[in-house]
Amino acid sequence: MLLRAEHIFKHFGGVQALHDVTVAIEAGEVHALLGENGAGKSTLGKILAGVYPPDSGDIYWQGKQIRLHSPTEAQRLGIGIIFQELDLFSNLTVEENIVVRNLHFDETVFDNRKRCEEFCRPFLKKVRLGDIPGNRILGDLSTGEMQLAAIARALSFNAKMIVMDEATSSLTEDAVENLFGLIHDLKKQGVAIIYVSHKMDEIFRIADRVTVLRDGEYVGTRETSNTTIDELIRMMVGRSIDQTQSAASHRTDEEMLQVERLCTRKLREISFSLRRGEVLGIAGLVGAGRTEIGEALYGLDGIRSGKISLKNKPYTPKTPHHAMENGIGLLPEDRKLSGLMSQMGVYENMSLSSLHRYSTAGWIKVKDEFADCDKIAAKTLLKAASPKHPVDSLSGGNQQKVLLGRWLLVDPDVIFLDDPTRGVDVGAKEDIYAMIEKLAASGKGVMMTSSELPELLRCCDRIMVMNEGRCTGIVDARQTTQEEIMALAATVMEENEA
């Protein structure tokens, strides 16, 4: 046994993160940690990597009891961690990120590029970044390449165990395949991987065993070869979930939005319409132009040509404020970068776009603000220890509910949801699907992107497929197939070939 953690307890303020959790990790295995947002997966991974100390409990490494007070102590033992939000320095080079505070690199005042390159090159080759110059600035790499650079750094610690926290949440399909190939190679070398993820297909593809947590407590461990998705979901949420049902259609004949031959710096002559009560999905590969449609409608990206009609009136988005005044909302793809103010309170974030309702002469009527937020929190099934706690203390699913709640307060006629369930567990996904259907049932026009085709097929009335900034087809979600959508996503329009 490589590592065993017994009876681990951890609290953050008044919130119980882990309660009497025991887990064992074997050398050369991929051990997945599964659970809803807030179940304690990331907390357990960080305790095993020395980021957090447990309140109580025992940890044994190769049979010897240890106390980890910092990631540096874990590094000495051969334990590394790759965070969901990478802890690298984007303004430093790839090599500098690998050697900084690295106990296996003998830093001296005479360090030079050649020494760094000699140390880093073998690890960059292992993660298939051998073609990238080590003196390249990290921030110039793609998200997938930065993720691999973080793994290279962990390998340079002579790691025997690596904790990977939501390692594929921001990766393209090619980058995911690359990562899985690397994990396979690490397993053969005897390296253990603790893999934190919400994605069932990934877990069944690469994990040997799965430990399920619920509300900070240990539920059970299963071998992936001897369990099913349904069993794991029941263990996670305490109930069965039907993932095959489609949402009811609330689409009417009334057109709310008409877009004709819209062109921006990315989009090329996009035409489509959105009806009242309709959920219009947008599919396509990474870089196809899905996000850019929302940015154009919300006034974040300038329109070069084309026409937009909103409720039968000409509409030219100028700024996000102008878009909101005209009844258009946008839930961004990256909630941390573009959506939430991480150090502000839960309800402060929720009411951020509606402050004009609660302000008088520059003063906020907090009682009224919180009363409205209480109603929205109940509608979204938001779980928060306190409405005044910083929003970054919430799980990813609850952070997403805060953002959705913000738009429920604003109450726009048309809302663009950019990958609304990204980084969200299966239980929270069901809650968000229900909210999307309620928006449509109330007469809103909803547009949503997703990298998961089953999600679009489940939630949408129609699906618009994008490729290289163009619309390659619009299909009925109840009549189409994933194969048809992928074929359209790969279609290159004749205009592009010219």
Secondary structure, DSSP 8 states (H G I E B T S, - for coil): --EEEEEEEEEETTEEEEEEEEEEE-TT-EEEEE-STTSSHHHHHHHHTTSS--SEEEEEETTEEE---SHHHHHHHTEEEE-SS----TTSBHHHHHHTT-TTS---TT--HHHHHHHHHHHHHHTT-TTS-TTSBGGGS-HHHHHHHHHHHHHTTT-SEEEEESTTTT--HHHHHHHHHHHHHHHHTT-EEEEE-S-HHHHHHH-SEEEEEETTEEEEEEEGGG--HHHHHHHHHSS---SS--------S-EEEEEEEEE-SS--SEEEEEETT-EEEEEESTTSSHHHHHHHHTTSS---EEEEEETTEE----SHHHHHHTTEEEE-S-HHHHT--TTSBHHHHHTGGGGGGTEETTEE-HHHHHHHHHHHHHHHT---S-TTSBGGGS-HHHHHHHHHHHHHHH--SEEEEESTTTT--HHHHHHHHHHHHHHHHTT-EEEEE-S-HHHHHHH-SEEEEEETTEEEEEEETTT--HHHHHHHHT---HHHH-
